[in-house]
Amino acid sequence: MTQNPASSFSRLRMSAPALMEHSRDLCVPELRKAVSRLASPLDMVAAYHFGWSDRRGRPTTGGGKMLRPALALLSAQAIGGKREAGVLGGVAVELVHNFSLLHDDFMDGDELRRHRATAWTVFSPTLAILTGDALLALSSDVLLNGSIHDTQLCDQARAVRRLTTASRRLIDGQARDLAFERRAQISVQDCLDMEGAKTGALLGCATAIGAVLASADDATADSLERYGHHLGLAFQAIDDLMGIWGDPKSTGKPRWSDLRRNKKSLPVCAALAEGGTVSRQLAELIASAHSGNEAEQELAQRAELIEAAGGRDWTQQEARRQHEKALDSLDEVSMPDEVREHFVTLAKFAVERER
């Protein structure tokens, strides 16, 4: 007899890549169904962005990490819910996540994602932005019209409310991130608040939405969301480190990509807050920079100053702090040991990954 994939997901010890690959197997077919409902050529742009096809529509293999769907599936299983609840929540959250990526790539001027040309450079900024808008609208439609046996309409409405709140916070965080590029000084707390909205909000939603669709009470969903929020801050801290010191072969982006855009990420903010001689030298260099036109030598010097002022070490420590807070939040929820172990595995992945 063929083993039920949902039961294998909950019973077996799995690595983070295996957890996310299992989530891909369960969620991508439903994600493809949702995307196929988009009008042409938005469906083609979305398929390219998701890594399902090339620019001419020919099938390819690839795609994102599928961390958020993995969290949605686990959240449903944490309270003994059905697999369908996690799949539906995972699809909805992944649609919102990719809405944000399509927009962010254009706003940040990124020409590469996952070692491929970004959608806006292939199809035009207009089509990329419109496709992102379509994915955002589709996410709520998926939740309201998806079919889960025994799920109450009120739970679907609760899930939509959480998703729209997270989406609004994500957009607010992106707006603040862009505004920070034009400001000389950003406090570390301002940066953490921005990243909590930009990244933590949607990861928090992902970790609660499956449970909500499986009829979890608000207190349980809130505890799961706190895990995802802190996981998001840890995840973003590692992203910030890779945005400066990441290997292009792993990240798929140019070296010092965040410095090229003058982003005030956590390592930069922590280095500027240190206040010593090196910190002041870094502030002067940033103030005189013309974003996007700096020579490689100047970008390298800026990265060295950030590290010398302690920005790199502080951000690594912050990732570990947020990782511990995420794990502490799991103690608030009674769940099967194997599900808890999978949450711990994904949290470890967030702070140890290289891409």
Rosetta silent file (secondary structure, phi, psi, omega in degrees, C-alpha in Angstrom):
SEQUENCE: MTQNPASSFSRLRMSAPALMEHSRDLCVPELRKAVSRLASPLDMVAAYHFGWSDRRGRPTTGGGKMLRPALALLSAQAIGGKREAGVLGGVAVELVHNFSLLHDDFMDGDELRRHRATAWTVFSPTLAILTGDALLALSSDVLLNGSIHDTQLCDQARAVRRLTTASRRLIDGQARDLAFERRAQISVQDCLDMEGAKTGALLGCATAIGAVLASADDATADSLERYGHHLGLAFQAIDDLMGIWGDPKSTGKPRWSDLRRNKKSLPVCAALAEGGTVSRQLAELIASAHSGNEAEQELAQRAELIEAAGGRDWTQQEARRQHEKALDSLDEVSMPDEVREHFVTLAKFAVERER
SCORE:     score description
SCORE:     0.000 S_00000001
   1 L     0.000  136.669  179.655    0.000    0.000    0.000 S_00000001
   2 L   -68.670  133.608 -179.232    1.315    3.458   -0.872 S_00000001
   3 L   -74.217  137.602  177.061    2.262    5.485    2.190 S_00000001
   4 L   -65.886  122.543 -177.175    0.287    8.643    2.834 S_00000001
   5 H   -62.266  -29.613  179.791    2.695   11.557    2.221 S_00000001
   6 H   -69.117  -41.066 -179.545    1.159   13.567    5.042 S_00000001
   7 H   -68.069  -36.980  178.268    1.739   10.807    7.591 S_00000001
   8 H   -65.394  -33.399  179.211    5.342   10.329    6.446 S_00000001
   9 H   -62.743  -37.910 -175.576    5.872   14.075    6.867 S_00000001
  10 H   -87.298  -26.779 -172.180    4.855   13.910   10.526 S_00000001
  11 H   -92.904  -33.098 -172.100    6.427   10.586   11.534 S_00000001
  12 L   -91.159  147.405  173.103    9.860   10.555    9.949 S_00000001
  13 L   -75.362  126.374 -175.592   12.907   12.546   10.979 S_00000001
  14 L  -131.519  145.985  173.142   13.678   14.834    8.034 S_00000001
  15 L   -73.020  166.329  177.853   16.370   17.382    7.225 S_00000001
  16 H   -59.787  -47.028  177.158   15.363   20.957    6.414 S_00000001
  17 H   -58.966  -37.947  179.556   15.896   20.440    2.652 S_00000001
  18 H   -68.177  -39.057  176.804   13.809   17.249    2.822 S_00000001
  19 H   -60.838  -44.364 -178.532   11.028   19.036    4.714 S_00000001
  20 H   -71.893  -34.019  177.236   10.916   21.788    2.120 S_00000001
  21 H   -68.392  -38.516  176.101   11.091   19.333   -0.772 S_00000001
  22 H   -62.866  -41.400  177.574    8.197   17.376    0.709 S_00000001
  23 H   -63.219  -37.566  176.782    6.257   20.635    0.986 S_00000001
  24 H   -60.246  -44.680 -178.871    7.070   21.346   -2.654 S_00000001
  25 H   -60.440  -37.411 -177.259    5.606   17.968   -3.648 S_00000001
  26 H   -81.870  -37.887 -170.234    2.380   18.702   -1.778 S_00000001
  27 H   -95.005  -32.914 -174.841    1.926   22.413   -2.514 S_00000001
  28 H   -61.404  -40.493  176.994    3.306   23.079   -5.999 S_00000001
  29 H   -56.431  -40.692  178.711    0.527   21.163   -7.839 S_00000001
  30 H   -73.141  -33.946  176.829   -2.064   23.355   -6.080 S_00000001
  31 H   -64.800  -40.753  177.486    0.070   26.442   -6.623 S_00000001
  32 H   -63.303  -40.630  178.694    0.221   25.663  -10.345 S_00000001
  33 H   -60.613  -42.923 -179.702   -3.562   25.286  -10.451 S_00000001
  34 H   -64.709  -47.077 -178.002   -3.977   28.689   -8.844 S_00000001
  35 H   -64.676  -32.121 -179.209   -1.472   30.403  -11.163 S_00000001
  36 L   -64.311  -15.390  179.232   -3.093   28.817  -14.240 S_00000001
  37 L   -81.755   -8.784  179.715   -6.176   30.921  -13.519 S_00000001
  38 L   -73.151  150.002  177.481   -4.304   34.136  -14.270 S_00000001
  39 L   -69.583  151.077  174.913   -4.940   35.878  -17.579 S_00000001
  40 L   -74.765  138.961    6.634   -2.301   35.628  -20.295 S_00000001
  41 L   -95.402   13.653 -177.292    0.508   36.713  -20.289 S_00000001
  42 H   -62.579  -34.094  178.655    0.502   37.038  -16.489 S_00000001
  43 H   -63.945  -36.795 -179.865    0.376   33.254  -16.145 S_00000001
  44 H   -70.712  -40.723  177.817    3.516   32.961  -18.268 S_00000001
  45 H   -62.726  -44.149  179.568    5.365   35.632  -16.281 S_00000001
  46 H   -63.536  -43.588  179.990    4.415   33.911  -13.022 S_00000001
  47 H   -61.454  -40.311  176.835    5.495   30.488  -14.299 S_00000001
  48 H   -63.624  -47.683 -178.173    8.880   31.925  -15.307 S_00000001
  49 H   -60.473  -40.937 -179.912    9.288   33.657  -11.949 S_00000001
  50 H   -71.911  -11.933  179.876    8.430   30.466  -10.024 S_00000001
  51 L    89.481   15.121 -177.773   11.044   28.586  -12.064 S_00000001
  52 L   -87.926  -18.547 -178.242    8.560   26.318  -13.854 S_00000001
  53 E  -150.872  165.033  174.419    9.385   27.539  -17.375 S_00000001
  54 L   -88.564 -174.438 -175.526   11.878   29.585  -19.361 S_00000001
  55 L   -64.910  -17.759  177.964   11.111   32.922  -21.002 S_00000001
  56 L   -98.578    4.728  178.203    9.499   31.131  -23.962 S_00000001
  57 L    88.547    6.521  179.543    7.247   29.016  -21.787 S_00000001
  58 L   -80.334  137.139 -175.247    9.247   25.792  -22.120 S_00000001
  59 E   -57.950  139.043  175.469    9.215   23.642  -18.940 S_00000001
  60 L  -137.353  172.306  175.291   12.177   23.937  -16.585 S_00000001
  61 L  -116.093  145.236 -179.584   12.994   22.764  -13.081 S_00000001
  62 L   152.755 -166.812  178.986   13.757   25.057  -10.196 S_00000001
  63 L   135.921  178.354 -177.432   12.033   27.304   -7.728 S_00000001
  64 L   -80.998 -173.000 -174.236   12.347   28.829   -4.290 S_00000001
  65 L   -71.012  -29.916 -175.638   13.041   27.251   -0.921 S_00000001
  66 L    65.345   31.458  176.589    9.364   26.559   -0.035 S_00000001
  67 H   -65.227  -44.074 -175.965   10.099   27.374    3.603 S_00000001
  68 H   -65.288  -45.196  173.682    6.755   29.096    4.135 S_00000001
  69 H   -60.192  -36.331  177.353    4.629   26.200    2.837 S_00000001
  70 H   -60.997  -41.058  178.277    6.666   23.841    5.045 S_00000001
  71 H   -67.088  -39.464  178.885    5.788   25.998    8.054 S_00000001
  72 H   -63.533  -41.877  177.926    2.115   26.109    7.076 S_00000001
  73 H   -63.727  -43.366  179.371    1.989   22.313    6.822 S_00000001
  74 H   -64.917  -36.651 -178.442    3.671   21.923   10.194 S_00000001
  75 H   -65.345  -36.711  175.387    1.311   24.406   11.828 S_00000001
  76 H   -66.508  -41.357 -178.926   -1.698   22.343   10.766 S_00000001
  77 H   -71.041  -25.970  179.816   -0.038   19.171   12.026 S_00000001
  78 H   -59.431  -30.440 -179.671    0.904   20.836   15.320 S_00000001
  79 L  -110.068   15.115  178.146   -2.767   20.767   16.333 S_00000001
  80 L    77.209   23.887 -178.281   -3.649   17.498   14.605 S_00000001
  81 L   -81.193  170.831 -179.321   -5.255   19.185   11.581 S_00000001
  82 L   -75.644  152.423  178.480   -5.725   17.794    8.110 S_00000001
  83 H   -56.564  -39.004 -176.153   -3.047   17.988    5.446 S_00000001
  84 H   -58.722  -32.597  179.092   -5.383   20.034    3.202 S_00000001
  85 H   -64.835  -43.341  178.673   -5.377   22.879    5.730 S_00000001
  86 H   -67.381  -39.647  179.717   -1.613   23.152    5.582 S_00000001
  87 H   -63.870  -46.831 -179.055   -1.505   22.892    1.798 S_00000001
  88 H   -61.951  -45.356  177.879   -4.120   25.605    1.329 S_00000001
  89 H   -64.185  -39.473  179.580   -2.382   27.912    3.778 S_00000001
  90 H   -63.883  -40.897  178.691    1.002   27.181    2.229 S_00000001
  91 H   -63.839  -45.075 -178.269   -0.213   28.029   -1.264 S_00000001
  92 H   -62.392  -44.783 -178.702   -1.763   31.304   -0.115 S_00000001
  93 H   -68.238  -38.191  179.473    1.352   32.429    1.761 S_00000001
  94 H   -65.772  -32.656  175.764    3.653   31.437   -1.108 S_00000001
  95 H   -64.592  -43.626  178.537    1.569   33.575   -3.476 S_00000001
  96 H   -65.557  -42.739  179.505    2.021   36.604   -1.215 S_00000001
  97 H   -57.277  -43.991 -177.424    5.735   35.896   -0.829 S_00000001
  98 H   -77.567  -24.863  167.096    6.236   35.824   -4.598 S_00000001
  99 H   -56.641  -46.272 -177.150    4.144   38.969   -5.045 S_00000001
 100 H   -68.581  -36.193  179.611    6.707   40.676   -2.825 S_00000001
 101 H   -66.100  -43.014  178.801    9.675   39.191   -4.699 S_00000001
 102 H   -59.264  -42.562  179.211    8.390   40.363   -8.083 S_00000001
 103 H   -71.080  -45.672 -176.955    7.976   43.883   -6.737 S_00000001
 104 H   -60.756  -41.700 -178.994   11.204   43.904   -4.716 S_00000001
 105 H   -56.759  -42.185  179.898   13.338   42.793   -7.662 S_00000001
 106 H   -72.035  -46.474 -177.450   12.195   45.767   -9.690 S_00000001
 107 H   -63.811  -34.790  179.477   12.324   48.312   -6.863 S_00000001
 108 H   -86.539   -6.931 -178.692   15.814   47.174   -5.852 S_00000001
 109 L    71.898   21.127 -179.477   17.025   46.975   -9.441 S_00000001
 110 L   -73.612  129.110 -179.018   18.028   43.321   -9.003 S_00000001
 111 L  -101.392   -7.131  179.072   18.750   41.664  -12.322 S_00000001
 112 E  -131.312  140.800  169.247   19.311   38.145  -10.967 S_00000001
 113 E  -144.323  127.861 -178.448   17.285   35.813   -8.750 S_00000001
 114 L    53.285   41.190  176.203   18.236   32.175   -8.245 S_00000001
 115 L    66.947   17.331  176.466   20.938   32.569  -10.922 S_00000001
 116 E  -127.458  157.756  176.009   18.373   33.635  -13.566 S_00000001
 117 E   -61.599  137.175 -179.805   17.368   36.983  -15.006 S_00000001
 118 L   -69.815  157.202 -172.995   14.577   38.521  -12.946 S_00000001
 119 H   -59.448  -37.129 -176.696   11.086   38.711  -14.439 S_00000001
 120 H   -67.974  -28.562  178.667   11.088   42.489  -14.855 S_00000001
 121 H   -79.171  -21.952 -178.340   14.248   42.331  -16.992 S_00000001
 122 H   -90.438  -44.554 -171.483   12.769   39.579  -19.184 S_00000001
 123 H  -108.529  -15.510 -178.347    9.139   40.642  -19.618 S_00000001
 124 L   113.424  147.787  177.183    9.181   44.369  -18.645 S_00000001
 125 H   -57.135  -39.703 -177.222    8.659   46.146  -15.310 S_00000001
 126 H   -59.685  -48.111 -178.471    4.969   46.683  -16.116 S_00000001
 127 H   -68.588  -36.657  179.065    4.210   42.983  -16.559 S_00000001
 128 H   -64.587  -45.295  179.614    6.265   41.973  -13.527 S_00000001
 129 H   -65.014  -43.238 -179.923    4.467   44.443  -11.262 S_00000001
 130 H   -64.533  -37.924  177.548    1.053   43.495  -12.649 S_00000001
 131 H   -65.347  -40.963  175.590    1.812   39.807  -12.155 S_00000001
 132 H   -59.583  -44.399  177.441    2.793   40.492   -8.557 S_00000001
 133 H   -58.424  -41.604 -178.978   -0.496   42.321   -8.017 S_00000001
 134 H   -64.887  -39.230  178.667   -2.364   39.343   -9.485 S_00000001
 135 H   -64.886  -39.283  178.502   -0.615   36.910   -7.137 S_00000001
 136 H   -62.428  -46.217  178.988   -1.550   39.045   -4.127 S_00000001
 137 H   -64.092  -37.259 -177.526   -5.219   39.109   -5.143 S_00000001
 138 H   -66.630  -29.311 -176.349   -5.144   35.389   -5.871 S_00000001
 139 H   -61.490  -44.593  178.436   -3.902   34.553   -2.362 S_00000001
 140 H   -69.817  -36.977  178.585   -7.132   35.609   -0.641 S_00000001
 141 H   -61.856  -40.290  178.012   -9.221   34.005   -3.358 S_00000001
 142 H   -59.704  -44.134 -178.720   -7.420   30.691   -2.769 S_00000001
 143 H   -67.414  -41.457 -175.619   -8.240   30.806    0.938 S_00000001
 144 H   -75.726  -28.120 -175.916  -11.883   31.763    0.506 S_00000001
 145 H  -109.991   -0.212  177.344  -12.642   29.297   -2.277 S_00000001
 146 L   -71.499  155.104 -176.434  -10.390   26.403   -1.306 S_00000001
 147 L  -110.455  119.287  173.991  -11.978   23.174   -0.171 S_00000001
 148 L  -131.907  123.117 -178.488  -11.072   21.582    3.164 S_00000001
 149 L   -59.711  130.044  176.644  -13.359   18.936    4.627 S_00000001
 150 L    74.615    1.200  178.153  -14.962   20.106    7.898 S_00000001
 151 L   -77.986  133.622 -179.264  -13.365   23.556    7.774 S_00000001
 152 L   -83.154  147.181  177.655  -15.692   26.323    8.898 S_00000001
 153 H   -58.768  -32.933 -179.939  -16.140   29.468    6.829 S_00000001
 154 H   -65.105  -32.248  177.672  -15.257   31.481    9.918 S_00000001
 155 H   -71.770  -36.630  175.624  -11.836   29.784   10.018 S_00000001
 156 H   -64.122  -39.481  177.886  -11.235   30.621    6.357 S_00000001
 157 H   -65.679  -39.419  177.246  -12.178   34.234    7.159 S_00000001
 158 H   -62.590  -39.252  179.210   -9.780   34.222   10.147 S_00000001
 159 H   -65.648  -42.613  178.108   -7.024   32.946    7.854 S_00000001
 160 H   -62.097  -40.050 -179.810   -7.713   35.695    5.303 S_00000001
 161 H   -62.205  -44.141  178.649   -7.596   38.282    8.076 S_00000001
 162 H   -64.880  -40.826 -178.255   -4.190   37.071    9.224 S_00000001
 163 H   -67.165  -42.540 -179.561   -2.884   36.932    5.663 S_00000001
 164 H   -68.625  -35.957  176.307   -4.072   40.434    4.762 S_00000001
 165 H   -63.920  -44.416  178.075   -2.632   41.829    8.014 S_00000001
 166 H   -63.861  -39.373  179.591    0.716   40.184    7.271 S_00000001
 167 H   -63.987  -42.555  179.147    0.611   41.470    3.675 S_00000001
 168 H   -63.751  -41.690  178.977   -0.045   45.011    4.846 S_00000001
 169 H   -66.659  -38.311  177.789    2.833   44.800    7.327 S_00000001
 170 H   -59.778  -46.151 -179.794    5.116   43.352    4.635 S_00000001
 171 H   -64.684  -40.475  177.432    4.351   46.280    2.322 S_00000001
 172 H   -61.912  -41.507  179.150    4.889   48.734    5.173 S_00000001
 173 H   -64.190  -40.369  178.072    8.244   47.113    5.916 S_00000001
 174 H   -65.150  -38.128  178.417    9.318   47.361    2.278 S_00000001
 175 H   -62.996  -42.450  178.568    8.341   51.034    2.213 S_00000001
 176 H   -67.073  -37.761  178.647   10.465   51.709    5.288 S_00000001
 177 H   -59.980  -43.770  178.601   13.359   49.727    3.817 S_00000001
 178 H   -66.145  -40.348 -179.885   13.330   51.937    0.717 S_00000001
 179 H   -65.371  -34.510 -178.967   13.049   55.103    2.817 S_00000001
 180 H   -63.015  -28.348 -179.468   16.030   54.039    4.948 S_00000001
 181 L   -62.452  -23.244 -177.733   18.284   54.100    1.873 S_00000001
 182 L   -98.893   -1.360 -179.521   17.872   57.886    1.773 S_00000001
 183 L  -102.862  141.274 -177.466   18.489   58.446    5.499 S_00000001
 184 L   -73.738  -39.128 -176.113   21.982   58.904    6.933 S_00000001
 185 L  -125.778  129.431  175.590   21.286   57.334   10.336 S_00000001
 186 L  -130.406  126.840  179.214   19.007   54.422   11.186 S_00000001
 187 L   -71.948  157.665  177.814   18.926   52.974   14.676 S_00000001
 188 H   -60.300  -39.623 -179.683   19.333   49.240   15.172 S_00000001
 189 H   -66.125  -38.672  175.509   15.829   49.111   16.664 S_00000001
 190 H   -59.453  -41.614 -179.719   14.381   50.901   13.632 S_00000001
 191 H   -66.048  -42.938  178.267   16.037   48.305   11.431 S_00000001
 192 H   -63.287  -40.170  177.982   14.714   45.420   13.548 S_00000001
 193 H   -63.380  -41.959  178.673   11.203   46.881   13.445 S_00000001
 194 H   -63.194  -45.963 -177.702   11.407   47.202    9.667 S_00000001
 195 H   -71.486  -29.281  174.465   12.661   43.645    9.220 S_00000001
 196 H   -63.433  -33.401  176.369   10.057   42.323   11.636 S_00000001
 197 H   -80.134  -47.057 -172.764    7.438   43.740    9.288 S_00000001
 198 H   -67.763  -39.700 -175.920    9.136   42.956    5.980 S_00000001
 199 H  -116.143  -43.272 -175.961   10.149   39.360    6.754 S_00000001
 200 H   -65.169  -34.191 -175.350    8.845   38.379   10.182 S_00000001
 201 H   -63.900  -45.508 -176.713    5.200   39.147    9.475 S_00000001
 202 H   -75.405  -36.436  175.878    4.746   36.710    6.600 S_00000001
 203 H   -66.481  -35.853  174.885    6.819   33.938    8.183 S_00000001
 204 H   -63.419  -43.500  177.745    4.727   34.405   11.318 S_00000001
 205 H   -61.784  -42.781 -179.934    1.560   34.146    9.275 S_00000001
 206 H   -58.754  -36.620 -175.948    2.865   31.007    7.557 S_00000001
 207 H   -80.796   -9.010  178.041    3.431   29.363   10.922 S_00000001
 208 H  -110.492  -26.526 -165.567   -0.113   30.112   12.082 S_00000001
 209 H   -67.141  -37.183  176.914   -2.264   29.879    8.973 S_00000001
 210 H   -63.782  -40.307  178.197   -2.419   26.091    8.685 S_00000001
 211 H   -65.421  -40.692  178.903   -3.442   25.853   12.330 S_00000001
 212 H   -62.089  -44.793  178.981   -6.117   28.528   11.855 S_00000001
 213 H   -66.012  -21.342  175.729   -7.569   26.676    8.868 S_00000001
 214 L   -94.395   15.457  173.265   -7.593   23.569   11.066 S_00000001
 215 L    75.160   29.469  174.207   -9.684   25.484   13.659 S_00000001
 216 L   -66.713  149.688  175.173   -6.961   26.322   16.190 S_00000001
 217 L   -74.039  164.120 -174.265   -7.906   28.845   18.846 S_00000001
 218 H   -63.909  -36.045 -179.189   -6.368   32.308   18.644 S_00000001
 219 H   -62.828  -42.806  178.264   -3.992   31.777   21.594 S_00000001
 220 H   -65.451  -45.336  179.604   -2.430   28.720   19.933 S_00000001
 221 H   -62.063  -38.401  179.661   -2.215   30.470   16.563 S_00000001
 222 H   -65.029  -39.740  178.699   -0.616   33.518   18.187 S_00000001
 223 H   -64.840  -43.398  176.789    2.069   31.373   19.847 S_00000001
 224 H   -63.299  -38.062  179.303    2.870   29.677   16.555 S_00000001
 225 H   -64.880  -35.422  177.976    2.976   33.074   14.871 S_00000001
 226 H   -63.711  -39.653  174.914    5.514   34.294   17.432 S_00000001
 227 H   -56.069  -50.219 -177.991    7.768   31.386   16.497 S_00000001
 228 H   -64.547  -36.141  178.941    7.533   32.403   12.831 S_00000001
 229 H   -62.247  -49.015 -179.778    8.087   36.083   13.605 S_00000001
 230 H   -68.731  -35.325  174.764   11.343   35.410   15.459 S_00000001
 231 H   -60.518  -40.635  178.771   12.354   32.875   12.825 S_00000001
 232 H   -61.922  -39.773  178.418   11.798   35.604   10.227 S_00000001
 233 H   -67.874  -38.065  176.090   14.106   37.994   12.088 S_00000001
 234 H   -65.570  -44.258  179.627   16.790   35.297   12.311 S_00000001
 235 H   -59.970  -43.978 -178.651   16.311   34.479    8.631 S_00000001
 236 H   -69.852  -34.463  177.178   16.583   38.152    7.638 S_00000001
 237 H   -60.810  -41.885  177.195   19.695   38.666    9.745 S_00000001
 238 H   -67.215  -39.415  175.393   21.393   35.879    7.787 S_00000001
 239 H   -57.661  -41.424 -179.457   20.072   37.433    4.546 S_00000001
 240 H   -64.415  -38.537  176.939   21.666   40.722    5.586 S_00000001
 241 H   -65.132  -42.529 -179.676   25.007   39.024    6.141 S_00000001
 242 H   -70.176  -26.838  178.567   24.805   37.336    2.752 S_00000001
 243 H   -66.531  -16.010  177.489   23.823   40.649    1.151 S_00000001
 244 H  -111.399  -48.977 -171.759   27.319   41.897    1.988 S_00000001
 245 H  -110.838    4.871 -176.703   29.590   38.870    2.359 S_00000001
 246 L   -66.672  148.887  176.769   27.653   36.131    0.559 S_00000001
 247 L   -77.859  120.742 -179.619   29.262   34.030   -2.147 S_00000001
 248 H   -54.344  -29.363  178.983   27.621   34.926   -5.496 S_00000001
 249 H   -65.835  -28.409  179.371   27.787   31.251   -6.470 S_00000001
 250 H   -92.068  -42.816 -174.031   25.475   30.451   -3.554 S_00000001
 251 H   -81.522  -25.182 -176.018   23.290   33.560   -3.396 S_00000001
 252 L    76.451   11.937  179.829   22.795   34.070   -7.140 S_00000001
 253 L  -126.806  158.690 -179.603   23.389   37.808   -6.641 S_00000001
 254 L   -62.623  155.221  176.795   26.439   40.035   -7.214 S_00000001
 255 L   -62.020  143.203 -179.216   28.988   40.438   -4.423 S_00000001
 256 L    57.079   35.717 -173.856   28.205   43.253   -1.970 S_00000001
 257 H   -58.783  -39.921 -179.172   24.726   43.536   -3.515 S_00000001
 258 H   -70.905  -32.457  178.956   23.213   45.385   -0.531 S_00000001
 259 H   -69.489  -31.948  178.828   26.100   47.862   -0.388 S_00000001
 260 H   -62.234  -30.484 -178.866   25.602   48.698   -4.054 S_00000001
 261 L   -97.937    4.038 -179.727   22.081   49.900   -3.183 S_00000001
 262 L    60.648   36.318 -179.394   23.166   51.660    0.007 S_00000001
 263 L   -72.065  136.528  176.582   20.819   49.474    2.045 S_00000001
 264 L   -92.094   72.682  179.813   20.777   50.136    5.780 S_00000001
 265 L   -82.410  176.308 -175.834   20.733   46.492    6.775 S_00000001
 266 H   -57.114  -45.609  179.495   21.472   45.178   10.274 S_00000001
 267 H   -59.885  -37.963  179.623   25.269   44.908    9.879 S_00000001
 268 H   -66.864  -48.657 -178.513   25.405   48.494    8.610 S_00000001
 269 H   -62.997  -40.562  179.333   23.142   49.867   11.351 S_00000001
 270 H   -66.088  -39.475  179.025   25.022   47.988   14.074 S_00000001
 271 H   -66.521  -42.219  179.514   28.370   49.236   12.759 S_00000001
 272 H   -67.150  -31.689 -178.728   27.167   52.845   12.583 S_00000001
 273 H   -75.230  -16.545 -177.459   25.748   52.595   16.123 S_00000001
 274 H   -61.949  -37.697  169.963   29.116   51.490   17.537 S_00000001
 275 L    83.234    0.124 -179.127   30.243   55.130   17.497 S_00000001
 276 L   -84.988 -169.158 -177.425   34.015   54.653   17.419 S_00000001
 277 H   -61.084  -45.818 -179.797   36.607   55.876   14.960 S_00000001
 278 H   -64.489  -39.786  178.671   35.950   53.121   12.441 S_00000001
 279 H   -61.452  -42.484  179.569   32.208   53.692   12.742 S_00000001
 280 H   -67.469  -36.875  177.525   32.624   57.403   12.011 S_00000001
 281 H   -63.943  -39.256  177.050   34.857   56.613    9.035 S_00000001
 282 H   -63.619  -43.425  179.999   32.151   54.283    7.715 S_00000001
 283 H   -60.347  -40.872  179.090   29.501   56.994    8.147 S_00000001
 284 H   -65.976  -39.476 -179.874   31.604   59.452    6.136 S_00000001
 285 H   -65.981  -41.684  178.841   32.136   56.913    3.368 S_00000001
 286 H   -65.744  -41.013 -178.453   28.413   56.147    3.157 S_00000001
 287 H   -63.432  -29.947 -177.671   27.515   59.839    3.144 S_00000001
 288 L   -93.269   -0.500 -175.158   29.798   60.476    0.176 S_00000001
 289 L   -77.923  149.777  172.668   28.656   57.417   -1.797 S_00000001
 290 L  -115.499   97.055 -169.090   26.662   57.586   -5.005 S_00000001
 291 L   -49.898  129.086  177.106   24.625   54.393   -4.824 S_00000001
 292 L    94.648  -14.221 -175.976   25.201   52.042   -7.718 S_00000001
 293 L  -114.129    6.748 -177.278   28.311   53.798   -9.041 S_00000001
 294 L   -73.947  145.384  174.958   30.938   52.788   -6.486 S_00000001
 295 L   -72.754  158.048 -179.927   34.058   50.962   -7.597 S_00000001
 296 H   -56.791  -38.991 -178.736   34.674   47.441   -6.344 S_00000001
 297 H   -62.135  -40.152  179.639   37.521   48.693   -4.190 S_00000001
 298 H   -67.932  -39.113  177.582   35.249   51.192   -2.437 S_00000001
 299 H   -64.826  -40.589  177.823   32.592   48.536   -1.776 S_00000001
 300 H   -62.890  -40.608  178.360   35.261   46.225   -0.373 S_00000001
 301 H   -63.610  -40.770  179.543   36.496   48.998    1.897 S_00000001
 302 H   -63.489  -42.664  178.414   32.976   49.632    3.158 S_00000001
 303 H   -61.776  -39.943  179.277   32.501   45.923    3.918 S_00000001
 304 H   -64.828  -40.552  179.660   35.813   45.872    5.821 S_00000001
 305 H   -67.038  -39.425  177.943   34.795   48.888    7.909 S_00000001
 306 H   -60.270  -43.558  179.695   31.416   47.321    8.746 S_00000001
 307 H   -68.088  -42.794 -178.699   33.183   44.198    9.960 S_00000001
 308 H   -63.807  -31.485  179.294   35.849   46.163   11.862 S_00000001
 309 L   -83.923    2.633  175.078   33.136   48.165   13.659 S_00000001
 310 L    92.534    4.530 -176.554   31.491   44.943   14.816 S_00000001
 311 H   -65.013  -35.849 -179.036   28.499   44.929   12.464 S_00000001
 312 H   -70.514  -47.187 -179.650   29.112   41.408   11.199 S_00000001
 313 H   -63.579  -42.428 -178.490   29.577   39.834   14.644 S_00000001
 314 H   -61.471  -41.923 -178.353   26.593   41.683   16.113 S_00000001
 315 H   -67.411  -38.186  175.740   24.301   40.483   13.320 S_00000001
 316 H   -62.418  -41.033  178.036   25.451   36.877   13.719 S_00000001
 317 H   -66.997  -37.491  179.014   24.703   37.109   17.438 S_00000001
 318 H   -65.118  -39.150  176.541   21.295   38.662   16.719 S_00000001
 319 H   -59.035  -41.887  178.911   20.436   35.766   14.410 S_00000001
 320 H   -67.957  -37.926  178.110   21.215   33.376   17.267 S_00000001
 321 H   -62.478  -45.706 -179.604   19.153   35.446   19.730 S_00000001
 322 H   -67.740  -34.420  175.544   16.127   35.422   17.460 S_00000001
 323 H   -59.269  -45.346  179.352   16.623   31.702   16.846 S_00000001
 324 H   -65.594  -38.857  177.862   16.435   31.061   20.596 S_00000001
 325 H   -64.104  -37.670  177.308   13.310   33.231   20.919 S_00000001
 326 H   -61.752  -46.068 -179.513   11.664   31.226   18.149 S_00000001
 327 H   -65.087  -37.131  178.062   12.388   27.966   19.957 S_00000001
 328 H   -61.354  -34.795 -179.164   11.088   29.408   23.242 S_00000001
 329 H   -65.869  -28.008  178.948    7.770   30.187   21.540 S_00000001
 330 H   -64.921  -26.577 -179.217    7.297   26.500   20.722 S_00000001
 331 L   -66.581  -14.751 -178.976    7.100   25.761   24.450 S_00000001
 332 L   -82.075   -9.434 -174.078    3.760   27.599   24.527 S_00000001
 333 L  -122.463  129.185  173.485    2.071   25.009   22.281 S_00000001
 334 L   -80.182  122.964 -177.504    1.340   21.363   23.014 S_00000001
 335 L  -151.818  162.425  175.980    2.186   19.389   19.860 S_00000001
 336 L   -59.068  144.914 -176.742    3.556   15.977   18.822 S_00000001
 337 H   -58.322  -38.290 -176.864    7.270   15.587   19.479 S_00000001
 338 H   -68.944  -32.291  176.853    8.042   14.863   15.825 S_00000001
 339 H   -69.620  -42.549  176.457    6.322   18.074   14.697 S_00000001
 340 H   -58.656  -42.206  179.729    8.245   20.065   17.292 S_00000001
 341 H   -61.492  -36.972  178.970   11.458   18.465   16.049 S_00000001
 342 H   -69.193  -37.600  174.665   10.641   19.581   12.500 S_00000001
 343 H   -61.188  -42.537  178.804   10.064   23.151   13.679 S_00000001
 344 H   -63.097  -40.441  179.511   13.472   23.020   15.417 S_00000001
 345 H   -61.338  -43.737  179.934   15.070   21.675   12.236 S_00000001
 346 H   -69.063  -33.565  177.414   13.708   24.562   10.147 S_00000001
 347 H   -66.530  -38.930  177.046   14.839   27.091   12.747 S_00000001
 348 H   -63.879  -41.259  177.121   18.347   25.664   12.608 S_00000001
 349 H   -57.472  -40.292 -175.710   18.274   25.916    8.820 S_00000001
 350 H   -60.605  -32.335 -176.315   17.367   29.607    9.045 S_00000001
 351 H  -102.594   -4.386 -179.040   20.567   30.487   10.898 S_00000001
 352 H  -115.398   -3.934 -175.378   22.963   28.053    9.205 S_00000001
 353 L   -70.728  161.640  179.299   22.037   28.422    5.515 S_00000001
 354 L  -119.496    6.037  177.124   24.372   29.893    2.899 S_00000001
 355 L  -152.789    0.000    0.000   21.781   30.991    0.349 S_00000001
